[in-house]
Amino acid sequence: MERQRLAGLAEIAELLGNVSRQRASEIIRRPTFPEPIDTLATGRIWDRADVIAWIKEHRPHQQSD
């Protein structure tokens, strides 16, 4: 069984090229950004693959893994 890889705000900031958490917060509020898959006590979480796909489509100049 493959484990789903998750991303929180800090991971998204890193995937966006080590932007600040404040800048990452601005980006995740965009209407085109994927919806979080859940909200934990520590904050919202996203499917990492969805975030990477969004970066490739909307910010192709960014590096991600």
Secondary structure, DSSP 8 states (H G I E B T S, - for coil): -----EE-HHHHHHHTTS--HHHHHHHHTSTTS---SEEETTEEEEEHHHHHHHHHHH-TTS---
